[in-house]
Amino acid sequence: MLGPLEADVLASLADLEEAPARAVRDALEARGVKVAYTTVGTILGRLWSKGLVRRRREPCRGGERYVYRVRDFERQYLRSLLSGVVSLFGPAGVVHLNEELAKLDPSEEHELRRRLNV
């Protein structure tokens, strides 16, 4: 699961496509989210550890920096979420999930299955 600030950082990075921490911080500020540059760097590092972003090094004034890019994590995230439901709630969770899925419009169900690759 992502915290609100992690979600904001990830959304800003997705809008930028590829960017260093300073550019992500500037994009957040433009959206009305005030946060320190060091905090953005920490959050990007955590997102990288979670496998949600990729990073590469690039030379810059004074040394090197990481440039981040959002990974295509949707399928992995959804599968992780589903297995979390199963492990946390057991059979009752699966039954409830199936009941909620049955309420979906057929086109929504098709889109979900497409995203999960099932």
Backbone as numpy.savetxt, mean C-alpha at the origin, in Angstrom:
# Nx Ny Nz CAx CAy CAz Cx Cy Cz
-1.96 -4.46 7.50 -2.78 -3.29 7.50 -1.90 -2.04 7.50
-2.43 -1.00 6.93 -1.71 0.26 6.87 -2.34 1.28 7.80
-1.50 2.06 8.44 -1.98 3.18 9.23 -2.36 4.33 8.31
-3.05 5.34 8.83 -3.49 6.46 7.99 -2.33 7.20 7.32
-1.24 7.44 8.05 -0.12 8.15 7.46 0.59 7.30 6.41
0.70 5.99 6.68 1.28 5.09 5.67 0.45 5.12 4.39
-0.86 5.10 4.55 -1.76 5.14 3.38 -1.59 6.45 2.62
-1.45 7.57 3.35 -1.25 8.86 2.69 0.08 8.89 1.93
1.13 8.36 2.55 2.44 8.33 1.88 2.37 7.46 0.63
1.73 6.31 0.74 1.61 5.40 -0.39 0.80 6.04 -1.52
-0.27 6.74 -1.19 -1.09 7.41 -2.21 -0.31 8.53 -2.89
0.44 9.28 -2.11 1.24 10.36 -2.70 2.31 9.80 -3.61
2.96 8.73 -3.19 3.98 8.10 -4.02 3.36 7.55 -5.30
2.18 6.96 -5.20 1.51 6.43 -6.39 1.22 7.55 -7.39
0.82 8.71 -6.88 0.56 9.86 -7.77 1.84 10.32 -8.47
2.95 10.25 -7.76 4.23 10.70 -8.31 4.89 9.65 -9.21
4.47 8.40 -9.07 5.01 7.24 -9.77 6.37 6.82 -9.23
7.35 7.74 -9.19 8.66 7.43 -8.63 9.22 8.71 -8.04
9.73 8.63 -6.80 10.20 9.86 -6.15 11.04 9.55 -4.92
11.94 10.47 -4.57 12.64 10.38 -3.30 11.75 10.88 -2.16
12.18 10.67 -0.93 11.37 11.03 0.24 10.99 12.50 0.25
11.89 13.40 -0.13 11.59 14.83 -0.09 10.43 15.18 -1.03
10.40 14.60 -2.21 9.30 14.87 -3.14 7.99 14.31 -2.61
8.05 13.17 -1.93 6.83 12.60 -1.33 6.33 13.53 -0.23
7.27 14.04 0.60 6.89 14.97 1.66 6.24 16.23 1.07
6.80 16.74 -0.01 6.23 17.92 -0.66 4.83 17.64 -1.20
4.64 16.44 -1.77 3.32 16.06 -2.29 2.31 15.94 -1.15
2.75 15.40 -0.02 1.87 15.30 1.14 1.46 16.70 1.62
2.43 17.59 1.69 2.13 18.95 2.13 1.13 19.63 1.20
1.28 19.38 -0.11 0.34 19.95 -1.08 -1.08 19.41 -0.86
-1.18 18.21 -0.29 -2.49 17.61 0.02 -3.00 18.03 1.40
-2.22 18.86 2.10 -2.65 19.32 3.42 -2.16 18.46 4.57
-1.25 17.52 4.29 -0.71 16.65 5.34 0.67 17.17 5.71
0.80 17.70 6.92 2.09 18.24 7.37 2.82 17.16 8.15
4.01 16.84 7.65 4.81 15.79 8.28 6.27 16.09 8.00
7.13 15.69 8.92 8.57 15.94 8.77 9.16 15.03 7.69
10.17 15.54 7.04 10.89 14.78 6.02 11.41 13.46 6.58
11.95 13.49 7.80 12.50 12.27 8.40 11.41 11.23 8.65
10.21 11.71 8.99 9.09 10.79 9.21 8.71 10.11 7.90
8.68 10.88 6.82 8.36 10.29 5.50 9.41 9.24 5.14
10.68 9.55 5.38 11.74 8.58 5.11 11.56 7.30 5.91
11.20 7.44 7.16 10.96 6.27 8.02 9.78 5.44 7.50
8.71 6.12 7.14 7.52 5.42 6.65 7.82 4.72 5.33
8.55 5.38 4.43 8.92 4.73 3.16 9.77 3.49 3.43
10.66 3.57 4.40 11.45 2.39 4.78 10.58 1.26 5.28
9.57 1.59 6.06 8.64 0.56 6.57 7.82 -0.04 5.43
7.37 0.81 4.51 6.62 0.31 3.35 7.49 -0.59 2.50
8.77 -0.26 2.39 9.71 -1.12 1.65 9.87 -2.46 2.38
9.99 -2.43 3.70 10.10 -3.67 4.49 8.87 -4.55 4.34
7.72 -3.93 4.19 6.46 -4.68 4.01 6.27 -5.16 2.58
7.17 -4.76 1.68 7.08 -5.20 0.29 6.09 -4.40 -0.55
5.69 -3.22 -0.06 4.70 -2.44 -0.78 5.32 -1.44 -1.76
6.60 -1.11 -1.55 7.30 -0.22 -2.47 8.65 -0.83 -2.84
9.15 -0.42 -4.00 10.51 -0.77 -4.41 11.36 0.46 -4.22
12.65 0.26 -4.13 13.54 1.41 -4.04 14.84 1.12 -4.77
15.46 2.18 -5.22 16.77 2.09 -5.86 17.59 3.27 -5.38
18.89 3.11 -5.41 19.77 4.20 -5.01 20.11 5.04 -6.22
20.26 6.34 -5.96 20.70 7.23 -7.02 21.63 8.27 -6.39
22.63 8.68 -7.15 23.53 9.71 -6.61 22.79 11.05 -6.52
23.14 11.80 -5.51 22.58 13.14 -5.35 23.65 14.00 -4.69
23.35 15.26 -4.59 24.30 16.18 -3.96 24.60 15.70 -2.54
25.85 15.45 -2.25 26.23 15.03 -0.91 26.22 13.53 -0.69
25.94 12.74 -1.70 25.96 11.28 -1.50 24.96 10.55 -2.36
24.18 9.70 -1.70 23.17 8.90 -2.40 21.84 9.04 -1.67
20.79 8.71 -2.37 19.46 8.68 -1.77 18.67 7.56 -2.41
17.60 7.16 -1.73 16.68 6.17 -2.28 15.61 6.89 -3.08
15.24 6.27 -4.18 14.09 6.72 -4.98 13.10 5.57 -4.93
11.87 5.87 -4.55 10.85 4.84 -4.30 9.82 4.79 -5.42
9.23 3.60 -5.58 8.16 3.36 -6.56 7.21 2.35 -5.93
5.91 2.57 -6.11 4.91 1.64 -5.57 4.98 0.33 -6.33
4.95 -0.77 -5.60 4.90 -2.10 -6.23 3.45 -2.45 -6.54
3.28 -3.36 -7.48 1.95 -3.88 -7.77 1.64 -4.91 -6.68
1.06 -4.46 -5.60 0.89 -5.31 -4.42 -0.56 -5.70 -4.18
-1.48 -5.22 -5.01 -2.89 -5.42 -4.72 -3.25 -6.89 -4.53
-2.83 -7.76 -5.44 -3.18 -9.18 -5.33 -2.58 -9.78 -4.06
-1.30 -9.46 -3.81 -0.63 -9.97 -2.61 -1.35 -9.48 -1.35
-1.72 -8.20 -1.33 -2.38 -7.62 -0.17 -3.75 -8.27 0.06
-4.53 -8.45 -1.00 -5.85 -9.06 -0.85 -5.75 -10.50 -0.37
-4.80 -11.25 -0.92 -4.63 -12.64 -0.46 -4.22 -12.68 1.01
-3.34 -11.77 1.40 -2.91 -11.69 2.79 -4.09 -11.36 3.70
-4.92 -10.43 3.24 -6.10 -10.05 4.00 -7.05 -11.23 4.16
-7.25 -11.99 3.09 -8.14 -13.15 3.16 -7.59 -14.22 4.11
-6.29 -14.48 4.04 -5.75 -15.49 4.94 -5.77 -15.00 6.37
-5.70 -13.67 6.57 -5.84 -13.12 7.91 -7.23 -13.35 8.47
-8.24 -13.21 7.64 -9.62 -13.48 8.07 -9.75 -14.93 8.50
-9.19 -15.82 7.70 -9.28 -17.26 8.01 -8.56 -17.57 9.31
-7.33 -17.06 9.48 -6.58 -17.39 10.68 -7.15 -16.73 11.93
-7.70 -15.53 11.80 -8.24 -14.84 12.98 -9.62 -15.35 13.39
-10.47 -15.62 12.40 -11.87 -15.91 12.71 -12.29 -17.35 12.43
-11.42 -18.13 11.80 -11.72 -19.54 11.53 -12.93 -19.71 10.62
-13.61 -20.86 10.78 -14.75 -21.17 9.91 -15.86 -20.12 9.95
-16.11 -19.53 11.11 -17.17 -18.52 11.21 -16.83 -17.30 10.35
-15.55 -16.93 10.32 -15.12 -15.81 9.49 -15.30 -16.09 8.02
-15.02 -17.34 7.63 -15.17 -17.73 6.22 -16.65 -17.70 5.83
-17.51 -18.19 6.71 -18.95 -18.17 6.44 -19.43 -16.73 6.28
-19.03 -15.85 7.18 -19.44 -14.45 7.11 -18.90 -13.80 5.83
-17.66 -14.10 5.49 -17.07 -13.54 4.27 -17.86 -14.00 3.04
-18.21 -15.28 3.00 -19.01 -15.79 1.88 -20.37 -15.11 1.80
-20.98 -14.85 2.96 -22.27 -14.16 2.97 -22.13 -12.74 2.40
-21.05 -12.06 2.77 -20.83 -10.70 2.26 -20.53 -10.73 0.76
-19.76 -11.71 0.31 -19.46 -11.83 -1.12 -20.72 -12.11 -1.93
-21.66 -12.86 -1.34 -22.91 -13.16 -2.04 -23.75 -11.91 -2.26
-23.51 -10.87 -1.47 -24.26 -9.61 -1.62 -23.71 -8.73 -2.74
-22.53 -9.08 -3.26 -21.91 -8.27 -4.31 -22.68 -8.35 -5.61
-22.66 -7.27 -6.32 -23.18 -7.25 -7.68 -22.29 -8.19 -8.51
-22.83 -8.93 -9.49 -22.01 -9.85 -10.27 -20.78 -9.21 -10.90
-20.89 -7.96 -11.33 -19.72 -7.31 -11.92 -18.66 -7.02 -10.87
-19.08 -6.70 -9.64 -18.12 -6.49 -8.55 -17.42 -7.79 -8.17
-18.20 -8.89 -8.15 -17.61 -10.19 -7.84 -16.61 -10.58 -8.92
-16.97 -10.36 -10.17 -16.06 -10.68 -11.28 -14.76 -9.88 -11.16
-14.88 -8.60 -10.83 -13.70 -7.73 -10.69 -12.82 -8.21 -9.53
-13.43 -8.58 -8.41 -12.68 -9.09 -7.28 -11.95 -10.38 -7.65
-12.64 -11.29 -8.33 -12.00 -12.55 -8.75 -10.85 -12.27 -9.71
-11.04 -11.30 -10.59 -9.97 -10.94 -11.54 -8.74 -10.43 -10.77
-8.99 -9.58 -9.79 -7.88 -9.02 -9.02 -7.15 -10.09 -8.21
-7.89 -11.08 -7.74 -7.29 -12.16 -6.97 -6.70 -13.25 -7.87
-7.00 -13.16 -9.15 -6.51 -14.15 -10.13 -7.07 -15.53 -9.83
-8.38 -15.59 -9.49 -9.04 -16.89 -9.23 -10.24 -17.05 -10.14
